[in-house]
Protein backbone atom coordinates (compact mmCIF):
# COMPACT_ATOMS: atom_id res chain seq x y z
CA UNK A 1 0.00 0.00 0.00
CA UNK A 2 1.20 3.50 -0.83
CA UNK A 3 0.99 6.21 1.81
CA UNK A 4 -1.42 8.37 -0.18
CA UNK A 5 -3.77 5.40 -0.64
CA UNK A 6 -4.53 5.46 3.08
CA UNK A 7 -8.07 6.73 3.69
CA UNK A 8 -9.37 4.97 6.79
CA UNK A 9 -8.24 3.92 10.25
CA UNK A 10 -7.99 0.33 9.00
CA UNK A 11 -5.78 1.50 6.10
CA UNK A 12 -3.51 3.38 8.50
CA UNK A 13 -3.06 0.33 10.70
CA UNK A 14 -2.48 -1.89 7.68
CA UNK A 15 0.30 0.21 6.17
CA UNK A 16 2.14 0.46 9.50
CA UNK A 17 2.00 -3.33 9.85
CA UNK A 18 2.99 -3.82 6.22
CA UNK A 19 6.09 -1.68 6.67
CA UNK A 20 7.02 -3.18 10.00
CA UNK A 21 7.25 0.21 11.67
CA UNK A 22 7.65 0.46 15.43
CA UNK A 23 6.89 4.19 15.41
CA UNK A 24 5.27 6.82 13.18
CA UNK A 25 5.36 10.61 13.16
CA UNK A 26 2.29 12.59 14.24
CA UNK A 27 2.13 16.38 14.10
CA UNK A 28 -0.26 19.33 14.22
CA UNK A 29 0.03 23.03 13.47
CA UNK A 30 -0.03 25.84 16.03
CA UNK A 31 -1.24 29.45 15.80
CA UNK A 32 1.77 30.49 13.71
CA UNK A 33 1.63 27.51 11.36
CA UNK A 34 4.56 25.79 13.03
CA UNK A 35 4.32 22.01 13.03
CA UNK A 36 4.57 20.49 16.51
CA UNK A 37 4.72 16.73 16.92
CA UNK A 38 6.47 13.57 17.96
CA UNK A 39 7.41 10.02 17.09
CA UNK A 40 4.64 7.79 18.44
CA UNK A 41 4.88 4.06 19.22
CA UNK A 42 2.76 1.76 17.09
CA UNK A 43 0.56 0.61 19.96
CA UNK A 44 -0.11 4.19 21.05
CA UNK A 45 -0.78 5.19 17.45
CA UNK A 46 -3.29 2.40 16.89
CA UNK A 47 -5.13 3.33 20.08
CA UNK A 48 -5.07 7.02 19.13
CA UNK A 49 -6.50 6.34 15.69
CA UNK A 50 -9.62 4.92 17.28
CA UNK A 51 -9.94 6.97 20.45
CA UNK A 52 -7.83 10.07 19.88
CA UNK A 53 -5.01 11.15 22.17
CA UNK A 54 -4.11 14.05 24.42
CA UNK A 55 -1.70 16.85 23.51
CA UNK A 56 -0.72 19.66 25.86
CA UNK A 57 -2.73 22.72 24.87
CA UNK A 58 0.28 24.95 25.53
CA UNK A 59 0.94 24.81 21.78
CA UNK A 60 -2.15 27.02 21.43
CA UNK A 61 -0.95 29.20 24.30
CA UNK A 62 2.58 30.15 23.28
CA UNK A 63 4.30 32.01 20.49
CA UNK A 64 6.83 30.97 17.86
CA UNK A 65 9.63 31.13 20.47
CA UNK A 66 7.70 29.07 23.04
CA UNK A 67 6.99 32.14 25.17
CA UNK A 68 3.68 31.93 27.01
CA UNK A 69 0.90 34.38 26.20
CA UNK A 70 -0.25 36.36 29.23
CA UNK A 71 -3.47 37.58 27.62
CA UNK A 72 -5.17 34.48 26.20
CA UNK A 73 -8.40 33.17 27.66
CA UNK A 74 -8.48 29.70 26.14
CA UNK A 75 -5.41 28.44 27.98
CA UNK A 76 -2.73 29.79 30.29
CA UNK A 77 -1.46 29.66 33.84
CA UNK A 78 -5.08 30.14 34.93
CA UNK A 79 -5.99 26.76 33.39
CA UNK A 80 -2.77 24.95 34.24
CA UNK A 81 -2.10 24.08 30.57
CA UNK A 82 -4.04 20.81 30.53
CA UNK A 83 -4.03 18.23 27.77
CA UNK A 84 -6.56 18.75 25.00
CA UNK A 85 -8.10 16.00 22.84
CA UNK A 86 -6.64 15.47 19.39
CA UNK A 87 -7.77 13.37 16.44
CA UNK A 88 -5.41 11.78 13.92
CA UNK A 89 -6.44 12.14 10.29
CA UNK A 90 -5.69 8.84 8.46
CA UNK A 91 -6.18 10.39 5.03
CA UNK A 92 -3.20 12.73 5.60
CA UNK A 93 -0.72 9.83 5.68
CA UNK A 94 2.52 10.58 3.88
CA UNK A 95 5.98 9.17 3.40
CA UNK A 96 8.60 11.28 5.15
CA UNK A 97 11.26 12.37 2.68
CA UNK A 98 14.69 11.08 3.65
CA UNK A 99 13.48 8.84 6.49
CA UNK A 100 13.36 5.46 4.76
CA UNK A 101 9.75 4.29 4.95
CA UNK A 102 8.73 6.43 7.93
CA UNK A 103 5.14 7.69 7.85
CA UNK A 104 3.69 11.05 8.89
CA UNK A 105 0.11 11.79 9.92
CA UNK A 106 -1.45 15.20 10.51
CA UNK A 107 -3.58 15.65 13.63
CA UNK A 108 -5.89 18.41 14.82
CA UNK A 109 -7.48 19.53 18.07
CA UNK A 110 -11.09 18.60 18.87
CA UNK A 111 -13.84 19.70 21.27
CA UNK A 112 -13.26 23.13 22.88
CA UNK A 113 -9.72 23.39 21.47
CA UNK A 114 -11.10 22.96 17.96
CA UNK A 115 -12.67 26.42 18.23
CA UNK A 116 -9.19 28.01 18.20
CA UNK A 117 -7.34 25.34 16.21
CA UNK A 118 -6.11 26.80 12.87
CA UNK A 119 -6.98 23.70 10.84
CA UNK A 120 -10.36 23.45 12.55
CA UNK A 121 -11.01 27.11 11.78
CA UNK A 122 -10.39 26.57 8.08
CA UNK A 123 -12.63 23.52 8.08
CA UNK A 124 -15.50 25.53 9.63
CA UNK A 125 -15.16 28.07 6.82
CA UNK A 126 -15.21 25.30 4.23
CA UNK A 127 -18.31 23.83 5.87
CA UNK A 128 -20.02 27.19 5.34
CA UNK A 129 -19.01 27.04 1.68
CA UNK A 130 -20.47 23.55 1.45
CA UNK A 131 -23.74 24.72 3.01
CA UNK A 132 -23.85 27.50 0.42
CA UNK A 133 -23.48 24.94 -2.37
CA UNK A 134 -19.79 25.44 -3.20
CA UNK A 135 -16.60 23.40 -3.20
CA UNK A 136 -13.46 25.49 -2.74
CA UNK A 137 -10.26 24.86 -4.66
CA UNK A 138 -6.96 26.51 -4.02
CA UNK A 139 -3.25 26.55 -4.77
CA UNK A 140 -0.56 28.37 -2.83
CA UNK A 141 2.81 29.57 -4.04
CA UNK A 142 5.76 30.65 -1.92
CA UNK A 143 8.86 32.75 -2.30
CA UNK A 144 11.67 31.85 0.08
CA UNK A 145 15.34 32.73 0.43
CA UNK A 146 17.99 30.03 0.82
CA UNK A 147 21.28 30.69 2.60
CA UNK A 148 24.65 29.02 3.02
CA UNK A 149 24.03 29.02 6.76
CA UNK A 150 23.04 26.69 9.57
CA UNK A 151 20.93 27.41 12.65
CA UNK A 152 24.19 27.74 14.58
CA UNK A 153 26.04 29.97 12.10
CA UNK A 154 23.08 32.31 11.69
CA UNK A 155 22.92 32.83 15.45
CA UNK A 156 26.69 33.20 15.77
CA UNK A 157 26.44 36.02 13.21
CA UNK A 158 23.54 37.60 15.06
CA UNK A 159 21.52 37.08 11.87
CA UNK A 160 23.73 39.64 10.11
CA UNK A 161 25.86 39.27 6.99
CA UNK A 162 24.10 36.07 6.01
CA UNK A 163 25.26 34.51 2.75
CA UNK A 164 22.58 33.63 0.17
CA UNK A 165 23.27 30.57 -1.99
CA UNK A 166 23.46 32.77 -5.11
CA UNK A 167 24.41 36.42 -5.63
CA UNK A 168 22.66 39.26 -7.42
CA UNK A 169 19.21 39.68 -8.97
CA UNK A 170 18.51 36.91 -11.46
CA UNK A 171 14.85 35.88 -11.73
CA UNK A 172 13.84 32.88 -13.83
CA UNK A 173 17.52 32.06 -14.30
CA UNK A 174 18.24 28.87 -16.23
CA UNK A 175 21.85 29.21 -15.11
CA UNK A 176 20.95 29.24 -11.41
CA UNK A 177 18.54 26.30 -11.57
CA UNK A 178 21.09 24.31 -13.61
CA UNK A 179 24.07 25.02 -11.37
CA UNK A 180 21.95 24.15 -8.32
CA UNK A 181 20.00 21.38 -10.04
CA UNK A 182 20.69 18.93 -7.20
CA UNK A 183 18.77 21.19 -4.80
CA UNK A 184 15.95 21.79 -7.28
CA UNK A 185 15.63 18.08 -8.04
CA UNK A 186 15.53 17.26 -4.32
CA UNK A 187 12.72 19.78 -3.79
CA UNK A 188 10.76 18.35 -6.71
CA UNK A 189 11.33 14.77 -5.52
CA UNK A 190 10.25 15.66 -1.98
CA UNK A 191 7.11 17.31 -3.31
CA UNK A 192 6.15 14.20 -5.24
CA UNK A 193 6.93 11.81 -2.39
CA UNK A 194 5.12 13.84 0.28
CA UNK A 195 2.19 14.84 -1.95
CA UNK A 196 2.69 18.56 -2.23
CA UNK A 197 3.63 18.36 -5.91
CA UNK A 198 5.43 21.40 -7.28
CA UNK A 199 3.78 22.75 -10.40
CA UNK A 200 6.69 25.08 -11.04
CA UNK A 201 9.85 26.27 -9.32
CA UNK A 202 12.32 28.93 -10.38
CA UNK A 203 14.72 31.54 -9.11
CA UNK A 204 13.07 34.83 -8.21
CA UNK A 205 14.43 38.36 -8.26
CA UNK A 206 17.00 38.66 -5.50
CA UNK A 207 20.02 36.76 -4.19
CA UNK A 208 19.20 33.19 -3.24
CA UNK A 209 15.43 33.50 -3.60
CA UNK A 210 13.25 30.76 -5.10
CA UNK A 211 9.55 30.57 -5.85
CA UNK A 212 7.61 27.31 -5.74
CA UNK A 213 4.01 26.91 -6.88
CA UNK A 214 2.15 23.97 -5.34
CA UNK A 215 -0.46 22.17 -7.43
CA UNK A 216 -4.17 22.96 -7.01
CA UNK A 217 -6.41 20.83 -4.77
CA UNK A 218 -9.48 21.09 -2.58
CA UNK A 219 -8.90 23.89 -0.09
CA UNK A 220 -8.37 21.72 3.00
CA UNK A 221 -5.87 19.51 1.20
CA UNK A 222 -4.23 22.58 -0.35
CA UNK A 223 -3.63 24.06 3.11
CA UNK A 224 -2.15 20.76 4.32
CA UNK A 225 0.18 20.73 1.34
CA UNK A 226 1.28 24.32 1.88
CA UNK A 227 1.91 23.81 5.60
CA UNK A 228 3.90 20.65 4.95
CA UNK A 229 5.88 22.30 2.15
CA UNK A 230 7.00 25.13 4.42
CA UNK A 231 7.95 22.70 7.18
CA UNK A 232 9.87 20.18 5.11
CA UNK A 233 11.51 22.72 2.83
CA UNK A 234 13.28 23.94 5.97
CA UNK A 235 14.14 20.34 6.88
CA UNK A 236 15.55 19.60 3.43
CA UNK A 237 17.64 22.77 3.47
CA UNK A 238 19.08 22.15 6.93
CA UNK A 239 20.01 18.59 6.04
CA UNK A 240 22.13 20.13 3.27
CA UNK A 241 23.80 22.65 5.61
CA UNK A 242 21.55 25.38 4.21
CA UNK A 243 18.71 27.43 5.66
CA UNK A 244 15.42 28.43 4.05
CA UNK A 245 13.48 31.37 5.44
CA UNK A 246 9.85 32.27 4.87
CA UNK A 247 10.07 35.61 6.67
CA UNK A 248 7.96 38.22 4.93
CA UNK A 249 11.08 40.37 4.51
CA UNK A 250 14.56 39.51 5.73
CA UNK A 251 16.35 42.55 4.29
CA UNK A 252 15.36 46.09 3.44
CA UNK A 253 17.45 45.80 0.29
CA UNK A 254 15.25 43.21 -1.41
CA UNK A 255 11.56 42.61 -2.11
CA UNK A 256 9.55 40.71 0.47
CA UNK A 257 8.49 37.09 0.24
CA UNK A 258 4.96 36.37 -0.84
CA UNK A 259 2.59 33.50 -0.15
CA UNK A 260 0.06 34.11 -2.92
CA UNK A 261 -3.26 32.25 -2.72
CA UNK A 262 -5.21 31.19 -5.81
CA UNK A 263 -8.90 30.49 -5.13
CA UNK A 264 -11.86 29.31 -7.17
CA UNK A 265 -15.32 27.95 -6.40
CA UNK A 266 -17.16 25.09 -8.04
CA UNK A 267 -20.84 24.32 -7.91
CA UNK A 268 -21.91 20.90 -6.63
CA UNK A 269 -22.35 19.69 -10.23
CA UNK A 270 -18.64 20.35 -10.84
CA UNK A 271 -19.12 23.49 -12.95
CA UNK A 272 -17.24 26.69 -12.20
CA UNK A 273 -19.11 29.16 -10.01
CA UNK A 274 -16.71 31.90 -11.18
CA UNK A 275 -16.98 31.47 -14.96
CA UNK A 276 -19.61 33.18 -17.09
CA UNK A 277 -18.51 33.77 -20.70
CA UNK A 278 -21.38 36.20 -21.23
CA UNK A 279 -19.89 38.66 -18.72
CA UNK A 280 -16.91 41.00 -18.90
CA UNK A 281 -13.67 39.14 -18.12
CA UNK A 282 -15.81 35.96 -17.82
CA UNK A 283 -16.64 37.05 -14.27
CA UNK A 284 -19.85 35.52 -12.96
CA UNK A 285 -22.06 37.29 -10.46
CA UNK A 286 -20.74 34.88 -7.79
CA UNK A 287 -17.14 35.79 -8.60
CA UNK A 288 -17.92 39.51 -8.39
CA UNK A 289 -19.56 39.10 -4.98
CA UNK A 290 -16.69 36.88 -3.80
CA UNK A 291 -14.14 39.42 -5.01
CA UNK A 292 -16.05 42.23 -3.29
CA UNK A 293 -16.00 40.35 0.01
CA UNK A 294 -12.27 39.76 -0.24
CA UNK A 295 -11.73 43.43 -1.02
CA UNK A 296 -13.97 44.97 1.62
CA UNK A 297 -12.89 42.65 4.43
CA UNK A 298 -9.17 42.65 3.68
CA UNK A 299 -8.49 45.47 6.21
CA UNK A 300 -10.47 43.57 8.88
CA UNK A 301 -8.93 40.15 8.20
CA UNK A 302 -5.40 41.39 7.57
CA UNK A 303 -3.81 39.91 10.69
CA UNK A 304 -4.59 36.42 9.35
CA UNK A 305 -2.77 37.22 6.11
CA UNK A 306 0.00 39.35 7.65
CA UNK A 307 0.44 37.86 11.15
CA UNK A 308 3.89 39.06 12.23
CA UNK A 309 5.64 42.34 12.95
CA UNK A 310 7.82 41.64 9.95
CA UNK A 311 4.80 41.21 7.64
CA UNK A 312 4.25 44.96 7.56
CA UNK A 313 7.76 45.78 6.31
CA UNK A 314 6.80 44.03 3.07
CA UNK A 315 3.81 46.22 2.32
CA UNK A 316 5.50 49.25 0.79
CA UNK A 317 4.94 50.77 -2.67
CA UNK A 318 6.89 49.39 -5.62
CA UNK A 319 8.04 46.11 -4.07
CA UNK A 320 5.36 43.79 -5.45
CA UNK A 321 3.24 43.88 -2.28
CA UNK A 322 -0.08 45.78 -2.12
CA UNK A 323 -0.73 48.67 0.27
CA UNK A 324 -4.50 48.98 -0.30
CA UNK A 325 -7.32 46.49 -0.87
CA UNK A 326 -7.41 46.98 -4.62
CA UNK A 327 -8.28 44.66 -7.48
CA UNK A 328 -7.46 44.45 -11.15
CA UNK A 329 -7.53 42.10 -14.09
CA UNK A 330 -4.13 40.50 -14.70
CA UNK A 331 -2.62 43.33 -12.65
CA UNK A 332 0.23 42.43 -10.30
CA UNK A 333 0.23 45.83 -8.58
CA UNK A 334 -3.16 45.17 -6.97
CA UNK A 335 -4.01 43.15 -3.87
CA UNK A 336 -6.45 40.94 -5.76
CA UNK A 337 -5.72 39.79 -9.29
CA UNK A 338 -8.62 38.45 -11.32
CA UNK A 339 -7.33 35.85 -13.78
CA UNK A 340 -9.80 35.42 -16.63
CA UNK A 341 -9.70 32.09 -18.36
CA UNK A 342 -11.68 29.00 -19.12
CA UNK A 343 -14.18 27.26 -16.89
CA UNK A 344 -11.22 25.32 -15.50
CA UNK A 345 -8.86 28.25 -14.90
CA UNK A 346 -11.06 31.25 -13.97
CA UNK A 347 -9.90 32.32 -10.49
CA UNK A 348 -8.70 35.05 -8.13
CA UNK A 349 -5.14 35.43 -6.89
CA UNK A 350 -4.90 36.91 -3.40
CA UNK A 351 -1.57 38.70 -3.78
CA UNK A 352 -1.41 40.27 -0.34
CA UNK A 353 -0.58 36.92 1.25
CA UNK A 354 2.93 36.74 2.71
CA UNK A 355 5.16 33.70 3.07
CA UNK A 356 5.14 34.01 6.87
CA UNK A 357 1.38 33.43 7.22
CA UNK A 358 -0.12 30.25 8.65
CA UNK A 359 -1.48 28.56 5.48
CA UNK A 360 -4.66 27.40 7.22
CA UNK A 361 -5.51 30.87 8.47
CA UNK A 362 -4.44 32.75 5.35
CA UNK A 363 -6.65 30.49 3.25
CA UNK A 364 -9.47 30.75 5.79
CA UNK A 365 -9.31 34.55 5.47
CA UNK A 366 -9.23 34.48 1.67
CA UNK A 367 -12.23 32.14 1.49
CA UNK A 368 -14.33 33.45 4.39
CA UNK A 369 -14.18 37.03 3.16
CA UNK A 370 -15.30 35.95 -0.29
CA UNK A 371 -18.17 33.86 1.05
CA UNK A 372 -19.31 36.77 3.19
CA UNK A 373 -19.36 38.92 0.08
CA UNK A 374 -21.61 36.38 -1.64
CA UNK A 375 -23.95 36.32 1.33
CA UNK A 376 -24.15 40.13 1.35
CA UNK A 377 -24.30 40.35 -2.46
CA UNK A 378 -21.61 43.02 -2.38
CA UNK A 379 -20.14 44.54 -5.51
CA UNK A 380 -16.42 45.36 -5.77
CA UNK A 381 -15.05 48.88 -5.98
CA UNK A 382 -13.95 50.08 -9.39
CA UNK A 383 -11.24 48.04 -11.04
CA UNK A 384 -7.73 49.48 -10.91
CA UNK A 385 -6.02 49.83 -14.27
CA UNK A 386 -2.34 50.60 -14.47
CA UNK A 387 0.01 51.04 -11.51
CA UNK A 388 -2.03 50.79 -8.30
CA UNK A 389 0.87 52.25 -6.27
CA UNK A 390 0.59 55.59 -8.08
CA UNK A 391 -3.18 55.97 -7.65
CA UNK A 392 -5.36 57.22 -4.81
CA UNK A 393 -7.91 54.75 -3.48
CA UNK A 394 -11.00 54.94 -1.28
CA UNK A 395 -10.09 55.49 2.40
CA UNK A 396 -11.97 52.35 3.46
CA UNK A 397 -9.60 50.27 1.32
CA UNK A 398 -6.50 51.39 3.21
CA UNK A 399 -4.85 48.50 5.02
CA UNK A 400 -3.71 48.66 8.65
CA UNK A 401 -0.08 49.72 8.86
CA UNK A 402 0.88 47.76 11.96
CA UNK A 403 0.09 44.39 13.48
CA UNK A 404 -1.49 46.07 16.51
CA UNK A 405 -3.88 48.04 14.32
CA UNK A 406 -4.69 44.90 12.32
CA UNK A 407 -5.45 42.96 15.52
CA UNK A 408 -7.86 45.68 16.67
CA UNK A 409 -9.67 45.68 13.32
CA UNK A 410 -9.98 41.89 13.51
CA UNK A 411 -11.22 41.92 17.10
CA UNK A 412 -13.90 44.48 16.22
CA UNK A 413 -15.01 42.80 12.99
CA UNK A 414 -18.58 41.49 12.98
CA UNK A 415 -17.84 39.59 9.78
CA UNK A 416 -14.90 37.84 11.44
CA UNK A 417 -17.06 36.76 14.37
CA UNK A 418 -19.72 35.49 11.99
CA UNK A 419 -17.31 33.49 9.85
CA UNK A 420 -14.76 32.29 12.43
CA UNK A 421 -16.57 32.37 15.78
CA UNK A 422 -16.04 34.54 18.85
CA UNK A 423 -13.60 32.13 20.51
CA UNK A 424 -11.21 32.13 17.58
CA UNK A 425 -11.40 35.88 16.99
CA UNK A 426 -10.70 36.70 20.64
CA UNK A 427 -7.91 34.14 20.85
CA UNK A 428 -6.09 35.05 17.66
CA UNK A 429 -6.42 38.80 18.21
CA UNK A 430 -4.85 38.30 21.65
CA UNK A 431 -1.94 36.35 20.15
CA UNK A 432 -1.22 39.17 17.68
CA UNK A 433 -1.44 41.79 20.42
CA UNK A 434 1.09 39.72 22.37
CA UNK A 435 3.39 39.63 19.33
CA UNK A 436 3.31 43.41 19.06
CA UNK A 437 3.96 43.83 22.79
CA UNK A 438 6.93 41.47 22.62
CA UNK A 439 8.40 43.55 19.82
CA UNK A 440 8.07 46.75 21.85
CA UNK A 441 10.39 45.30 24.47
CA UNK A 442 13.31 45.47 22.05
CA UNK A 443 15.54 48.28 20.78
CA UNK A 444 16.29 47.97 17.07
CA UNK A 445 19.53 48.69 15.22
CA UNK A 446 17.70 51.46 13.38
CA UNK A 447 16.87 53.23 16.64
CA UNK A 448 20.45 52.99 17.88
CA UNK A 449 21.85 54.37 14.64
CA UNK A 450 19.28 57.16 14.47
CA UNK A 451 19.15 58.34 18.06
CA UNK A 452 22.21 57.22 20.06
CA UNK A 453 24.42 60.20 19.29
CA UNK A 454 22.21 62.80 17.71
CA UNK A 455 18.97 63.12 19.61
N, C-alpha and C positions, 0 to 999 in steps of 0.2 A: 504493500500500500504506500502511495505517495502522501507526503504531509498535507498537500492541499486537497487531497481527496477526503480528508477527515471532516465529517459533518456532525456526527453524533457522539454522545458519551461512549457508546460501544465502540465506535471507530477509534476514538482516542485511546481507549484501553488496548484495543487490538494492535495498533501501530507501535505502542510502547512495548508490548509483549513481543511482537514480531522483530523488533530491533534489539531486544535484550537489554533495554536501558534500565539502569538502577535509579536514575534520577532524570528529571526534565526541568526546563526553565519555565517559570511562571512570572509574569510581570504585569504591572498596571501603570497608568500615567497620572501624574499629580497635577496640581493647579497650573504649573508652568510647562506642562508637556514633557516633563522628565520621566523616563521610565524607571520605576522602582520595582525590584523583584528579587528572586532567589532561585537557587537550585532546590527542587523538592523531591524527596524520596518517592519511589513508585507507589508504595502503599498509601502514603499520605495523599499523593496525587489522585489515585483512584477513589479514595474516600471523598476528596474535595470535589471531584467531578460530580458526584451524586448529591452531596450534602452541602457543598460550599466550604469555605474555610475562613479563618479570622486573620485580619491584617491590621496592624496598629494604625489607628486613624490619624496619627501624627503626620502622615504624608499629605493629609489635607489641611494640616495645621502648621506647616512650616514653609519657608521660602526655598529658593534654589540653592542656598548655602546652608540649609538645615537649621536656620534660625527660627525660633518659635514666634508666631504671631502673638501679639498681646491684645488684639482687638477683634478676634474672630469669636463668633457665638457658637458655631457648630462644635468645635472642639478646642481644648486648651487646658491650662492648669486647673480651671474650674471644673472640668470633666474628668481629669486624671488621665487623659489620652487612652481611652479604652480601645480594645479591638473592635473592628467593625466587620460585618459580614461581606464576603466577596464571592462572586461566582466566576468560575472558569468557563471560557467560551471555546468549546471544542472546535468550532469551525474556523478559528483563527490559527490553528496549528501550522507551524512552519519549521522547515529545517533551519538550523543556525549556521550561517556561513562561517566556515573555518573551524567548526567544532565536531566534525566527523560523525554525523548521524544524530547529534543532539537535537532535541525538539524544543520549540518555544510555543507557549500558549499565552494569549492576552487574557487578563482578568479585569473585572470592574466591580466597583462597590455596589451594594444592594441596600434595600430598606432606607433608613433615614439618610445614610451616607450617599445614596444614589442621587439625592436632591442637589448635592454640591459636586458630585463626581463629573469631571469633564466629559467623559465618554457617555455617561448617562444623560447629561444635558443635551448633547448632540442628538442622542436617540429620541429624546422627548420632542425635539424640534422636528425630526423626521417623521415621528408619529403624527404630528399635526399636519405635515404635508400629505401623509397617507390618508388622513381623515378628509382632507380637502380634495382628494382624488389625484394626487401627484406622486410620482416617483422621482427622487432627486439623484442626479448624476453629477460627478465632479472629478476634476483632476487638479492636482497641485504641482507647482514647479518652484524650485528653490535655487537661489544663488548662495554660494558659500565659498569662503576663502580657505585655501589650504597652505599650510606653512611647514617649513623645515624645522619644526620645533616639537618638543615633547611637553607633557604637563609639568615636568620638572624644569626644563630649560626656560619655558615661558615665565614661570614664577621666579626663577633666578634672575631673569632680566627685568622683573617687575612689569611684565607685559609691554616692554618698550623695545624698540629696534628689532622687532620680530621679522624673520626672513621668509617671505612668500616663496612658494616652490618655483615660480617663474617671475621674471622682471617685466616691467613696462605694461603698457596698455595694448592688448592684442586680442580683441574679441573674435570669436569664430575662427581661431587660428588652427589651420591644418598642421602647421609646424608643431605647435604646442601639444595637440592631442596625439601626434605621431611620436614625438620625443618621449612623452609620458604615457605611451599606449599601455604599458603594464598596469598603471593605475586606472586608466579608463576602462580597460578590459575587466579588471577586478570589480569595479563598481557595477558594470553591466552584468557580470556573472552573479554578483551578490543579489542584484535586483531580480534576476530571473529565479534564483534559488529560493529567495525569501518572499517571492510574490509581491514585490513592488517594482514591476518591470519598468525600465527606463525607456520612454518613448524617444527621447533625444537628450544628448549631453554634449556640451561644448564649452570652450573657454569664453568667459565674458570679458567685459572691458575693465581692466585693472589687473594688477600683479597677483597672480595665483588664484584668480577667482574662476569658478566653474558654475555652470547652470545646468540643472538636471530637471527634466520634465517627466513626471510619473504618469503612467497610462491612466485613462479614464475608467471609472467604476461607479457602482452605487455609492452614495455619499458616505455611508458608515464605513464601508470597506476602503474607500478612498482616504478617509481620515486615518484608519489603521495603517495603511500603506505609507502615508506621509510621516506619521509619528515613528514608524519603524525605520523608514529611510533616514530620518534625522539622527536617530539613535545609533544605527549600525554604520552609517557613514563615518561617524566619529570613531567607532570601534575599528573599522577598517583602516582609517588613517593612522590611529595610534599604534596599531600592530605593525605599521610600516615606518614607525619613528617619524610620523607626521602628525599635524593637528588640523582638524577642520572646524571652523567656527561658523555659527549661524547667527551671530550678533547682527542686529539691524545695521550697525555701522561701527566698524572697528577703527577707522581712521578718518579724520576730517579731510584728508587729501583725496579720497576716492568715493565713488557713489556707494550708497547703502545696499543692503542685501534684501532682496524681495522674497516673498512667499506668495506669489500670485495664485489666485483661486479661480478656476473655470467652473461655471455652474450652468446646468440646464435642467429643465423639468420635462418629464414625459407624462402623458395621460395614461390611465390604466390599460388602454388598448395598445400601448406601445408607441403611439404617435407623439410627435413633438408638441408640447404645449407652448413653445416659444415661436414656432415657425408658421407664418401665414404669408404665402407668396403674393397675396393681393394687397398687402400693406407695404408702406415705405420701409426699406431695409429688411423686409420679410419679418418685421416685428409684430407678433400677435398682440392682442389686447392683454393677454396674461403676461407676456414678456414686458410690456410697458408698465403694468402695475407692479410687477416684480422689481423692475429697474427703479421705479419711483420709490418703493420701500427701501431698497438698498441705499438710494441717494439720501432720502430724508432722514433715515435713522443712522446713517454713518457717524454723525457727531455724537449720538447717544450711545452707540455700540462700540465706539473706537477703542476702548480699553481691552476689548477682546481681540482686536486686530493688531493693536499696538500696545502690548502689555508691560513693557519695561521702560525704565528711564531712557535707555539708549534708543528705543524706538523713535523718539521724537527728534533725535538728531538727524534722522534720515529724511524727514519731511520738510525739505527746503527746496525752493524753486530751482529748476534746471538740473536736478540730479535724479530724474526718472522716478520720483516719488511725489504723489499728489499732495497739495496743501489745502484743497477744498473738495467738497463732495460733488464733483462734476462728472458729467458723462459725455461720451462722444462715440462716433462710429469709426472703428479702426483708428483710434486716436490714443497714442501712448502717453500723452501729457495729461490725460484725465484720470480720475479715480476709478471710473467704471468704463470699460471698453466694450461696446456692443460689437460682436463679431457676426456679421451677416453670413449666411451660408445656406446649406441644404437643410432638409429636415433632420439630418443626422448631426450637422455641425453647428447649427444656430445656437449661440450661447452668449453669456456675459463673462467677461474677465474682471474680477475684483482686483485691481492693481494696487490698492492701498496696502494689501497684506504684506507683512514683513516676515523675514525668515525666522525671527525670534518668537513668533506667536505659537501658542499651543494649537496644533492642527485641528483638534476636536472643537475648540472654542472659536477659532477663526472661521471655520466652516459653519459652525452653528450660527455665528453672527451674520455671515453672508447669506445663509438660507433663511433664517428667521426674519430678518429685515425684509427680504423679498416677499415672503409669505404674508407678512403683515401688510405690505403694500397691496397685495391681491385682495386681502380681506377688506381693506379700506377703499379699494378701487381708486388709489391715488394715480395721478399722472406725473411724469417726471418734469423737472424744470427744462428750460430750453437747452437743446443740444449745444455743446461747445464745438466750434469749428476752429481749427488752427491751434496756436500755442496757448493752452489753458493758463500757463504761468504768467502770461502777459496781459490777461484779461481780468476785469473786475466781476466778481460773482455775488449773488445774493447773500446778505449777512447770515442767514440761517444755514447756509452751506459751509460756513467756516468751521474748520475742525478745531477741537481743543489743542492747545499748544503744549500742554504738559500732561503727564500721567495723572497728577492730582486733579486737574480740571476734568479730564476724561472720566475718572472714577466718580466724580460728583455728578456728571451728566448721566452716567450709567445708573447710579443709585437712584436718581430722581426720575428715571424713564418709566413711564407707564407701559410703553410697548415692551420694554425689557422684562418687566414683571409679568406681563401677559404671556410672553413667549418662553421665558426661562424659569419663572417661578420666583417668589419672594426669597426663598431660602438661598437660591443660587446667587441672585442679584446682591443680597446683603453680604454673603460670604465673599464673593469675588471682588466686590467693591472694596471691602475691608482689606483684602490681600494686596490690592493695588495701592491703597492708602498707606499700608505698611511699607511697601516698596519705596514709595516717595519719601517717607519719613526716614527710612534707613539711609537713603542717599543724602539727606540733609545733614546727617551726622559727619559727613566727610568733606574735607577741603580739597578742591581739585588743583591740578597743576596750573590750569588757566587762572584761577584766583591768585595763586602764589605769584605767578609771573606778572599779573596785572596790578596787584595791590601791595605786594611786600615792601617795595622801596618807595613807590611814588605817592601813595594815598595819604 
